[in-house]
Amino acid sequence: MKNRLSLSSLPLRRGKGRACPEPAEGMGMKPYLMGFALIVALLVVGCGQGTYPLDIFYEMHYQQTFKSHEPPRMAGVENAVPVDWVPTPKSTSFNTGEHLFNVNCSMCHGSDGKGRGVVLEKMRGSYGYKPIIDPPDLTDNPPGSIVGILQATSRPFGPDSVMPPFAKLLTPAERVAIAEFIGAPSGSTTEEVVKPPKPPETPGKLEISVNGDNLQFDKNLLPEVSAGSQVVLVFANVSGINQHNWVLVKAGTRDAVAQRGVVAGLQSGWLLSGDADVLANTNLLDPGATVELKFDAPAAGTYQFVCTFPGHGATMFGDFVVTP
């Protein structure tokens, strides 16, 4: 007898509208398995071509518009042996003073250092910004003055200034390179300012001056004085170009006093009037000026003195010791 297969012999699956034959056992997984195998095949083929993880449209990567963004593929010289005894160059075109100045400073100070950079001019015209020192011309400043500003760890001209601190952005050698590139050279052709000689030492008086046009006092420690005694201090600003003052402050407050002085502005001599941390101070002295300051020594302890002209306080400070 011949076996005949008819729809009537298949089990029926009841649906909403009509009865349907039940699919044979195992047929439901085959489409999924075939789809999975196809995906695996595509991945194997795609990852096995060219130099890219997935390179199905590999011809795109060999267009000029793509190749220009790729790093060069350079094969090493045959039989080459790497060496580590060749000394590295001390200077390259990427760490010269000119290059560092153009990257870090020229947008505000201009390529000539005269303080007319495109970014600063935009802030002037569009936002009404006014620099604390206007214009911020660097070419008249000695290298030592510029280095002092660049090594500040906070904004050297106060929180209202847009100049950021560069102490963590530039190495000491890079700061010097910038200062020597843009600062006023010692042998420049500009008119030389005659510097007055230092005043002679006077017994019974404390005397302090500055190291020429560098941003440094000539002493970082003054002779000790007794608590309650009258102190007579002679401060000589022998710089030919810089203004300076001498401010005695409580221990640990010199940076805060200098920052408040910047906020007070030039009209206040870069010193906040009535600052509770200031114990004694001179006025802001023009280049070549000398002043005598008298004050009573505070209680025994170690105090600090500082110049509060914007940017100077980073290097112009010292200790003032009062004994019982």
C-alpha positions as CSV (number, residue, x, y, z in Angstrom):
1,M,0.0,0.0,0.0
2,K,1.5,3.4,-0.9
3,N,1.7,6.0,1.8
4,R,0.1,9.1,0.9
5,L,0.5,12.4,2.6
6,S,-2.4,14.8,2.6
7,L,-3.2,17.9,4.5
8,S,-5.9,16.0,6.3
9,S,-3.2,13.8,7.9
10,L,-1.3,16.8,9.5
11,P,-2.2,18.1,12.9
12,L,-4.2,21.3,12.7
13,R,-3.4,24.5,14.5
14,R,-6.5,26.5,15.2
15,G,-6.3,30.2,14.4
16,K,-8.7,33.0,14.4
17,G,-10.1,32.5,10.9
18,R,-9.1,29.1,9.7
19,A,-7.2,26.0,10.6
20,C,-3.5,25.9,9.6
21,P,-1.1,22.9,9.4
22,E,1.4,22.7,12.2
23,P,5.1,23.2,10.9
24,A,7.3,20.2,11.1
25,E,9.4,19.9,14.3
26,G,12.8,21.9,14.2
27,M,11.8,24.2,11.3
28,G,11.3,27.3,13.6
29,M,15.1,27.7,14.4
30,K,16.5,27.4,10.9
31,P,15.9,31.0,9.9
32,Y,17.6,32.3,13.0
33,L,20.6,30.0,12.6
34,M,21.0,31.1,9.0
35,G,20.9,34.8,9.9
36,F,23.4,34.3,12.7
37,A,25.8,32.5,10.3
38,L,25.4,35.3,7.8
39,I,26.4,37.9,10.4
40,V,29.4,35.9,11.5
41,A,30.5,35.5,7.8
42,L,30.2,39.3,7.3
43,L,32.3,40.0,10.3
44,V,35.0,37.5,9.3
45,V,35.2,39.0,5.8
46,G,35.1,42.6,7.0
47,C,37.8,42.2,9.7
48,G,40.1,40.2,7.4
49,Q,40.6,43.0,4.8
50,G,42.9,46.0,4.7
51,T,44.3,47.6,7.9
52,Y,41.0,48.6,9.6
53,P,39.0,46.6,12.1
54,L,35.9,46.8,9.9
55,D,36.6,47.4,6.2
56,I,33.5,46.5,4.3
57,F,33.7,49.7,2.1
58,Y,37.5,49.5,2.0
59,E,37.8,51.6,-1.1
60,M,36.8,54.7,0.8
61,H,40.0,54.6,3.0
62,Y,42.2,54.9,0.0
63,Q,40.7,58.2,-1.2
64,Q,42.9,61.2,-0.9
65,T,40.5,62.9,1.5
66,F,40.9,60.0,3.9
67,K,44.6,59.4,3.4
68,S,45.5,63.0,4.3
69,H,44.2,62.4,7.9
70,E,46.1,59.2,8.4
71,P,49.6,59.0,10.0
72,P,52.4,58.2,7.6
73,R,53.3,54.5,7.2
74,M,57.0,54.4,7.1
75,A,58.9,51.1,7.1
76,G,62.1,51.0,9.0
77,V,65.5,50.6,7.3
78,E,66.4,47.0,6.8
79,N,68.7,45.6,9.5
80,A,68.4,48.8,11.5
81,V,69.3,48.6,15.2
82,P,67.7,51.1,17.7
83,V,70.1,53.0,19.9
84,D,69.7,55.1,23.0
85,W,73.1,56.7,23.3
86,V,72.4,59.5,20.9
87,P,71.9,62.7,23.0
88,T,68.7,64.6,22.4
89,P,69.1,68.2,21.1
90,K,68.9,70.9,23.8
91,S,66.8,73.1,21.6
92,T,64.4,72.7,18.8
93,S,62.2,75.0,16.8
94,F,59.3,74.2,19.1
95,N,60.8,75.5,22.4
96,T,62.5,78.6,21.3
97,G,61.5,81.9,22.9
98,E,59.9,83.1,19.6
99,H,57.8,80.0,19.2
100,L,56.7,79.9,22.8
101,F,55.8,83.6,22.7
102,N,53.7,83.1,19.6
103,V,51.8,80.1,21.0
104,N,51.2,81.5,24.5
105,C,51.3,85.3,24.4
106,S,50.9,86.8,20.9
107,M,47.1,86.5,20.8
108,C,46.8,89.3,23.4
109,H,50.2,91.0,23.4
110,G,50.5,90.9,19.6
111,S,53.4,89.4,17.5
112,D,55.5,92.5,18.3
113,G,54.7,92.4,22.1
114,K,53.2,95.9,22.0
115,G,49.9,94.8,23.6
116,R,47.7,95.0,20.5
117,G,46.9,91.3,19.9
118,V,43.7,90.4,18.0
119,V,42.1,88.7,21.1
120,L,42.7,91.6,23.4
121,E,41.5,94.1,20.7
122,K,38.3,92.0,20.4
123,M,37.7,92.1,24.1
124,R,38.2,95.9,24.1
125,G,35.9,96.6,21.2
126,S,33.1,94.0,21.9
127,Y,33.1,93.6,25.6
128,G,34.6,96.9,27.0
129,Y,37.5,95.2,28.7
130,K,40.3,97.5,29.9
131,P,43.7,96.0,30.9
132,I,45.1,97.0,34.3
133,I,48.3,98.0,32.5
134,D,47.2,99.6,29.3
135,P,48.6,98.9,26.8
136,P,50.3,95.7,28.1
137,D,53.6,96.5,26.2
138,L,56.3,93.9,27.0
139,T,59.1,95.3,25.0
140,D,60.0,98.0,27.5
141,N,60.2,95.4,30.4
142,P,63.5,93.7,31.3
143,P,63.5,89.9,31.1
144,G,63.6,89.6,34.9
145,S,60.3,91.5,35.2
146,I,58.6,89.2,32.6
147,V,59.9,86.1,34.3
148,G,58.5,87.3,37.6
149,I,55.0,87.6,36.0
150,L,55.2,84.3,34.2
151,Q,56.1,82.4,37.4
152,A,53.0,83.5,39.3
153,T,50.7,80.6,40.4
154,S,47.6,82.7,40.4
155,R,46.4,85.5,38.0
156,P,49.3,87.9,38.3
157,F,47.1,91.0,37.9
158,G,44.3,89.9,40.0
159,P,40.9,88.1,39.5
160,D,39.5,90.8,37.2
161,S,42.4,90.4,34.8
162,V,42.1,87.9,31.9
163,M,45.8,87.0,32.0
164,P,46.1,83.4,33.3
165,P,49.0,82.1,35.5
166,F,51.7,80.4,33.6
167,A,53.7,78.7,36.4
168,K,52.2,75.3,35.7
169,L,52.1,75.7,31.9
170,L,55.7,76.7,31.3
171,T,58.9,75.3,32.6
172,P,61.5,77.7,34.2
173,A,63.6,77.4,31.0
174,E,60.6,78.3,28.8
175,R,59.7,81.3,30.9
176,V,63.3,82.6,30.5
177,A,63.3,81.9,26.8
178,I,60.1,84.0,26.3
179,A,61.4,86.8,28.5
180,E,64.7,87.0,26.6
181,F,62.9,86.9,23.3
182,I,60.4,89.7,23.9
183,G,61.9,91.7,26.8
184,A,64.0,94.8,26.4
185,P,67.6,93.7,25.7
186,S,70.4,95.1,27.9
187,G,72.1,96.4,24.8
188,S,69.0,97.9,23.2
189,T,69.2,101.1,21.2
190,T,66.5,102.8,23.3
191,E,67.5,105.7,25.4
192,E,69.2,104.5,28.5
193,V,67.8,105.7,31.9
194,V,70.5,106.9,34.3
195,K,70.0,105.0,37.5
196,P,70.7,106.9,40.8
197,P,73.3,105.4,43.1
198,K,72.1,103.6,46.2
199,P,72.0,105.8,49.3
200,P,74.8,105.3,51.8
201,E,74.1,103.1,54.8
202,T,72.9,105.1,57.8
203,P,73.4,103.7,61.3
204,G,70.2,103.0,63.2
205,K,68.1,102.8,60.0
206,L,67.0,99.8,58.0
207,E,67.8,100.2,54.3
208,I,66.4,98.2,51.4
209,S,66.5,98.6,47.7
210,V,65.8,96.6,44.5
211,N,68.1,94.7,42.2
212,G,68.1,97.1,39.3
213,D,65.2,96.4,36.9
214,N,64.7,92.8,38.1
215,L,61.7,92.1,40.2
216,Q,63.6,91.5,43.4
217,F,64.4,93.3,46.6
218,D,68.1,93.4,47.3
219,K,67.4,91.8,50.7
220,N,65.0,89.0,51.6
221,L,65.7,89.4,55.3
222,L,66.0,92.7,57.2
223,P,67.9,93.1,60.5
224,E,65.9,92.2,63.6
225,V,64.1,94.9,65.6
226,S,62.7,94.9,69.1
227,A,58.9,94.9,69.7
228,G,57.6,98.3,70.3
229,S,60.7,100.1,69.1
230,Q,60.5,102.8,66.5
231,V,61.6,101.5,63.1
232,V,63.1,103.9,60.5
233,L,63.2,102.2,57.1
234,V,64.7,103.8,54.0
235,F,63.4,102.3,50.7
236,A,65.2,103.2,47.5
237,N,63.7,102.3,44.1
238,V,66.8,102.3,42.0
239,S,64.9,100.7,39.0
240,G,65.0,102.7,35.8
241,I,61.6,101.6,34.6
242,N,59.5,99.9,37.4
243,Q,57.3,101.3,40.1
244,H,57.6,99.6,43.5
245,N,56.3,99.9,47.1
246,W,57.3,98.3,50.4
247,V,54.4,96.8,52.4
248,L,54.8,95.1,55.8
249,V,52.0,92.5,56.3
250,K,51.0,89.8,58.8
251,A,52.5,86.4,58.4
252,G,50.9,84.3,55.6
253,T,48.9,87.2,54.1
254,R,51.2,88.6,51.5
255,D,49.4,87.0,48.5
256,A,46.0,88.0,49.8
257,V,47.1,91.6,50.4
258,A,48.6,91.7,46.9
259,Q,45.4,90.4,45.3
260,R,43.3,93.0,47.2
261,G,45.7,95.7,46.0
262,V,45.1,94.7,42.4
263,V,41.4,95.1,43.0
264,A,41.9,98.5,44.6
265,G,43.7,99.7,41.4
266,L,46.3,102.2,40.5
267,Q,44.5,105.1,42.0
268,S,45.1,103.5,45.4
269,G,48.7,102.7,44.7
270,W,47.9,99.0,44.3
271,L,47.1,98.8,48.0
272,L,43.7,98.5,49.6
273,S,43.1,101.4,51.9
274,G,42.6,100.2,55.5
275,D,43.6,96.6,54.8
276,A,43.7,95.0,58.3
277,D,46.6,92.7,57.3
278,V,48.9,95.7,56.5
279,L,51.1,96.9,59.3
280,A,53.1,99.6,57.6
281,N,53.7,100.7,54.0
282,T,55.3,103.2,51.7
283,N,53.6,104.9,48.8
284,L,54.1,103.6,45.3
285,L,57.5,105.0,44.2
286,D,58.4,106.0,40.7
287,P,61.7,104.8,39.2
288,G,64.7,106.5,41.0
289,A,62.7,107.7,44.0
290,T,63.6,107.1,47.7
291,V,61.4,107.4,50.8
292,E,61.9,107.1,54.6
293,L,59.2,105.3,56.5
294,K,58.8,105.4,60.3
295,F,56.6,103.0,62.3
296,D,56.4,101.2,65.6
297,A,57.5,97.6,65.5
298,P,54.6,95.1,66.1
299,A,54.6,92.3,68.7
300,A,57.4,89.7,68.6
301,G,57.1,87.4,65.6
302,T,58.0,86.9,62.0
303,Y,56.3,89.1,59.5
304,Q,56.6,89.5,55.7
305,F,57.2,92.5,53.4
306,V,56.1,92.5,49.8
307,C,55.7,94.8,46.7
308,T,52.0,94.9,45.8
309,F,52.4,96.2,42.2
310,P,50.6,93.7,40.0
311,G,52.7,90.7,39.3
312,H,55.7,91.8,41.4
313,G,54.6,90.0,44.6
314,A,55.5,86.6,43.1
315,T,59.2,87.4,43.5
316,M,59.5,90.6,45.6
317,F,59.0,89.6,49.2
318,G,61.0,88.8,52.3
319,D,60.9,88.3,56.1
320,F,60.8,90.9,58.9
321,V,61.7,89.5,62.3
322,V,60.7,91.2,65.6
323,T,62.2,90.1,68.8
324,P,60.7,90.4,72.3
